[in-house]
Structure formats: structure tokens, C-alpha cells
């Protein structure tokens, strides 16, 4: 593709140690389980059952730089409409771009919104997921040994890269 002055230079996905990469077998099993989780959430979300608690709708303010201090809940996700879920996922991905590492809480929120976001995805959401994949690979490229963050990064990379199709050449 020819780069024009009007098109931003978008970096590729950074390389990282193959020892820290999730195996294809693990990734295949994870994607199957993730798909099933999304299906169960979709069925729950589409049911006409009333909410099990009086939790107010969750809103994410654009430009907010602090991560939520609570963990995501089914009630909170079900109380959001599909547009809000996608917008909040994009906002959360934007928020983590300046971080050098991802906390467990960051990963829980990203995972929850990836479970809840409706498909097909809007182009802007696809771009955000590609940005998430790039960020996870960048953090992973700084790692030299397996730890909890490496596992979480591999989970998010499998979701954004394999499930949502943002990584074209996973195994070469």
C-alpha cells in the first residue's frame, strides 16, 4: 500500500519472544470458550428478564485517565446499550495507550467489554481493537519471563487478534 502524506504512519505489531507466545492449541481452545461466553452473554442480554439489582447505568467519560476501581458485573454490562458498550470499550482502549503495563483490573474491564460488544463491529471499534493488540504486543516485547501479566496479554491478544480478526499473520 502506498503511503500518502494524508495517511498516518501506523506501526506494525511488535515482535516478542516466542517463549512468551500462547500456543496455537491453547489459543484455539480459548477462542472456543470465549465464543461460548459471548453466546451465553448475548442470550442473557436478549432475555426479557428484569435486572437483578437496581444498579445505575455505567458510563465512561471520554478523556478520563483513571481506571474504574470496581470490577465489571453482568448487571452493569446488561444495563448498557450496544452503542455505549462499544464506545466504552474504545474509550478504555484509548485510556490504556499511555500505560507501560496492564493491571488485572485493566484486563478484567477489557475482557468484559470484549465479551459484551455487539458484532459486526464498527470500523472505529476494529481500529481500537487493533490498537489494543499493538499495545499488548508492545508490552509483551518488554518481557523476558512468564508472569501473570504475560498470561493476561496473551488473552487480550487472542481476543483482539484472533477472535476479532485484527491479526492477519499470527502463525507464519
N, C-alpha and C positions, 0 to 999 in steps of 0.2 A: 504494500500500500504506500502510495506517495504521500509524504508529509508536507502539508502546506503551512504557511505562516499563521493561518487562522485556526489550525488544529493544535491542541496542546500536545506536548510530548508526554506520553503515558508510559511509565516504566513497565518492564516485563515483571514476571513473577520471579523473585529472588531464588537462587539455589540454596539448598540447605543440606546438611549431612544425610545421606541415605539411611544411616543407622537410626535417625530420628523420625523417618517417614513411616506412616502407617502402612502395613502390608495390604496388598490388593484383596486378599481373603478377608482381613478384618474390615476393610472399607466396604466390601460387598455386603457383609453381614450387617454392618452398621447402617448402611443405606436402606437395607430391607427393613430393619427395625424402625428407623426414622420415618420411612414411608408409612408404616403401620401406625406409628404415633400420630402422624399428621392426619391419617384417616380417622382415627378414634376422636381426635380433637374436632375435626370437621363434623363428625356425626353428633358430638356433644353440642357444638356450637349451633348446629342447624336444628336441634331438637327445640320444641316449644316449651320446654320446662322452665319455670321461673328460676331466677337466680337464687342460689342457696344462701346468700347473705346480702346485706344492704350496702355493699362496698360501692363507693362512688367511682365513676369512670376515671381511668388513669389517663393523664395527659402528660406529654413530654414537651417542654418548651424548647423551641429551636434555640440553639446557642447556649443552652445550659451545659456547663462543663463538669458538673458533679454527677456521679453515678447514683442511681437510686440506692437507698440504704436498706431496702427490703428485698425479699426475693419475689419473683413473679408468681402469681397464682392463677389457677384456671378461671376463677371468678373474675379477676381483673382482665384477663385476656378475652373472656367471653363478653364482658361488658363494653368492649371496644368494637367499633365497626371496622370493616376491612380496610377502609382508607386510612383510618387512624393507626391501625396496626402497621401498615406498610410505611407510613410517614414516620412513626416512632422507630421502626427498625432502621430506616435511613438516617434519622437523627442520631440514633445510638451509634451507628457505624461511623458517622461523621465525628462524634464526640471522642471515640477511641483512637482516632488517627494520630493524635499528638502524644499518645502514651507509648512508653518503652516496653511495657509488659501488660498482660491482661490478668485481672484478678478473677477469682472464682465467680464473684458476683457479676462481673462484666460478662463472663461466658454464660452464666445462667440466663441473663436477660437476652443475650443474642440468640441463644438456643431457643428460648421460649418464643421470641418473635419469629424465628425461622419456622418453628412448628406451626404458628398461628397465621402467618401471612398467606393470603389467598393467591392462587395461581389462576391464570397466567400472570406473570409479573410484568409490571410497567417497566419500560426501558430504564427509567431513573433508578428503580429498585434493583434491576440487574446490574447497573453500573455500581451501585453501592455494595452489592454482594461481591462483585469483582474487586472492589477496593478492600473489602473485608478479607478476601482471600490473599490479596497482596500484602496487607498488614500482618496477617498471621504468618505468612511465609517470611516476611522481613524479621519478625520477632524470632521465629524458629531458626533463621540463619545465624542468629547470635548465640544460639545454644550449643553446648558441646556434650551434654549428657541428658539422659531421660529424667524428667521430673513431672509433677502434676500439670504444670503449665504446658509442657510438650504434648501431653495427652489431650488437654483442652484445645490446644491449637490444631491438632490433627482432627479432632471432632469438627471444629468450625470450618476447617479446610475441606473436609469431606462433604459437609453440608453445602457450603458456598460453591465449591469447585465441582464436585460430582453430582450432588442432588440438583442444584440449581443451574448446572451446566456452564459455569464460568471458567473452568479449566479445561482447555481443549486437549492438551497433550500430557495427560497425567503419567502414563507409563510409555516410555519410548524405548 
